[in-house]
């Protein structure tokens, strides 16, 4: 764990370099995009020069990194708002959606994996495994469109847009977020359930579980006391991977459900060549990915005593 923490600054420096270079090679002219097609070439050149876009790449990178690390993220070229506040608000919205989807994902995926593992090689196991594999192979935008058409357009059970309106209470907000969160959950369930299933089968076939059965321990108690924790330890890394995937999948889902999150801001800033917003958004997403990785490692060590023993040794 100490090595991971020591590598964080180097990783962040590499992420910052990749983000800057990726945004620098985007097609389009910033001055032309901001000033419009009617602006003269002289005005466009003067605007670009004012922003320092004529400086060498290495100088612009150092200048941007210094301001970013000091908290000065600049002003959005198109929205004319401070980038820091804009990204902060959109990040809060995206985290709300991602965490809501994750809260739905954990019981559904873990429950499905436990049932499939406890009943492995039965028709129920095959149905759960096949359903999870089919849903995992379906892109989130396809699942989202189907959910929108069926439950929002035809049945009118949920609103079409996930964007909250003034006066919405917590229940109304969660109702609007349910369909986009469900589209992400359906995509991730099969992956996590397979890991839980494999861990459950290994535990169920273990000697201490057979001994508990011989002692007459009820099946429900065996499942909760002996199987659940040991079977879900291997799934911890899978849940961490899927949480990272939830952050990445937000781009499509937020656009599909008209949700003002960080993913929608990332795409819009790329289209508008809004470089400060794009760079800050990409960096924040990179930081979120790194934080999830570290949190997953820490959780795995807390759940698995063998890993803690190896760390002490």
N, C-alpha and C positions, 0 to 999 in steps of 0.2 A: 504493500500500500504506500509506503514511503517513497518507493521508486516512482509510482504513478504520480504522486503529488509533486515530486521533484521534476517530473517531465512536463507538468502542466504549463510552465512559462514557455518552454521550447515549442510545445504543441500550439499554444496560442499565437506565438510569433509566426509559425508556419501557416496557421489558418489565416492570420491577417495578411500575409504575403499572397496567398492564393486568392483571397477575396479581392484584394486590390487589383491584382493582375487580371482576374476574371472580369471585374467591372471595367477595367481600362480597355479591354479589347472588344467590348460590346460595340456593334455597328451603330452608326448614327452620330450626329453632331449635337453636342449639348446646347450650344448657342442657338442653332437653328431650331431645335425642339422647343426651347423655352421662348424665344422671340417670335417664332412663327415663320411661315413661308414668305410672308410679305417683307420681312426684314432684309435690309441690304447686307451684302457680303462684308462691308466694312463694319457694320454694327455687330454682326455675328462674331467677327474676328476680335473686335474690341471686348465683347462680353466674355469670350473664351480667355482672352488675355487677362481680364480682370479676375477671373476665377483661378488663374494660374495654370490653366490647362496646356499652355505652351511650354511649360517647364519640363526638364527631363523626367523620365519615369521615376528614377531613384529618388530625386528630390521631392517629387510629389508624394511618393510613398512615405518618406520620412516625415514630411510635413503633416500628412494625414494621420499617421500613427501617433505622432506627438499630441495632436489635438484630440484624437479619439481617446487615448489613455488618460488625458487630463480632463475628460468629460465634455469637451467642446466638440459636439458632433455636427455642428453647422446648421444650416437652414435648408429646408427642402426647396429645390429649384422650382417645382411646379405648385406645391401646396402652400408655399410661403409660410411654413410653420417651423418652429425649432424641431430638429430631427429627434432629439432626445425625448421630448415629451410625446411626440408622435409615435415613436417606437415603443415607449413605455406603455401607452394606452393600448396599442395593438397587441403587444405581448401579453398584457393582462387578459385580453379577450381570447387570444389563442390558447393560453394556459388554462383558462376556464373550460374551453371546449375539449382540450386534450385530457385534462384531469377527469372531466365528466365521462369521456369515452373510456379512460383507463379504469375508473370505478366500475363501469358496466362490464368491462372486459374481464377483470380478474375473477369474479364469481362465475361468470358464464364459461370462460375457458377452463378454469380450474375444475369446476363442477363437471363439465363435459369430459375432461381428461380423466378424472377420478372414476366416473361411471364407466367409461370405455375401458380403463385399465382393470377395474374390479371385475368387469364382465368380458374380459378379452376373449377373442375368438368366438364370440356369439354374434347373433344378428344385430344386437344393439351396438356393439363395438364397431361393426362394419358400417352401420348407418351413420354413426357419429363421425367416424374417420372419413368416410366418403363425402359427407356434407361439409366437413371442415376443409377438405382438400378442394372441393368445388368452389366454396366461397373464397378461399385463399387465392385461387387462380383468377378470380373475377376482379377487374380493376375497380377502385373505389368510385370512380365517376359513373360506371355502369350500375353498380349497386345503388348509388345515390339517386340516379335518374329513376330507377325502378321504384325506390321508396317514395320519391316525390310524386310520381304519377299515381301510384296506388293509394298511398296514405294521405297525401296532401291534396291532389287534384281530384281524384275520384271519390274517396271516402270522406275527405274533409276532416280527418281526425287531428291533423297537425297543420300548422301554418306553412306556407311555401317558403317564406324567408325566415332565416334564423336570426336576423337582426332584431334586437330588442327595440321596443318603442317606449316613449316616456310614460311612466306610470305602471310599467310591468313589474309585478312582484316576483319573488323567487320562483314560484311554481310556474308562472308564465314564461320566465326565462329558460327554465329547464325544459319546458314543453317545446320551445322553439329550438333548443339545442338537441333534442332527442334524435331526430332523423339524421342530422349530420354525424352525431356521435355513433349512432347505430351503423351507419355505412362504414365507419372505421372499425368498429367492433367486429362486424361480420367478416371483414378482410383479415383481421388478426387472430381470430378465435382458433382457427385450425392449426396454426403454427404453435401456439402456446399449448393447446390441448394435446398435441402429439408428444410434446416433452413431458407433460404431466402424465399422460398415459404410459409412456415408457418407464418413468420413475415409479408409477403405481404398480406396474407389473413386476418390476424388480423387488419392490418392497413386499408385495403380496406373496411372492414365492420365497421370501426369507424365512429363516428358522424361527425367529421370535414371533412372527405372525402365526405360523403354524402352531407354535406352543400356546399362544393365546387362544386359538380356536380349541385346542385340546382341553384347556382349562375351562371352557364353556363361556368365554367372554362374548357378549353380544356383538353381532357384526357391526352395528353402528358405532359401538365404542371402539372396536378395532380400527375402523376407518378413521375416526376422529383422533384417537390417541396415538396410534402406531403408524398409520399409513399417510395421513394428510401431510404432516410436517416433512417427513422424509421424502415423500413423493414430490413435493413442491420445491424442494431445494434445487434440483436440476432445472426447474422451470424459471428460476429467478433470472437467469441470464436471458432466457427467451422473453420474459416480460420486459426486461430492460431494452432488448432489441426492438420489441414492438412499441415501447414508449417512444423510442427514437423515431420509429417509422410513423407513429402518430403525428409527431412534429413535422415530418416531411410530407405526409399526406394531407396536411392542413391546406396546402396551396390549392389543390383541386377542390376539396370539400368546401372551403370558404368561398371560392368563386361560384360553385354550383348552388350553394344555399344563401348567397348574398350576405356573407358574414364578414364584418369588418375586422379581420384579424391580421396577424403578422404575415401569413402566407399570401393573402390578397395584396397586402402592401408591397411585399417582395416582388410579385409579378408586375404590379402596376408601375413601380419605380423602375423596373427593368425596361418596360415598354416606353416609358416617358424619358428614359435616359437620366433619371433623377439620381445622380451618382452618390451624393451624401446619404440619401435615404436607403439606397440599395446597399451601400457598403455597411452601414450601421445595422440594417436588418439581417444581412448575411452573417455579420460578426456575432450578433445576438443569438442567431440560430446555431452557429458553431459553438458558442459558449453553452447553450442549452444541451446540445448533444454531448459535450464533454462532461457537464454536470450529471447527466443521466448515467453516463458510463461509470463515473466515480461512485455514484449512489448505488448502482447495481453491484459493483464490487464490494462495497461496504455491507450491503444487505446480505450478499452471499456469505461473507465471512461471519456475520452474526448468526445466520441460520445453520451453518455447517460447522460443528465443533472441530472437525478434522482440520479445516483450513486455519482456524484460530490456533490449534496446537502447532501446526507447521510454522505459523508466523512466529510464535514464541520460541520454537526451536531454532 
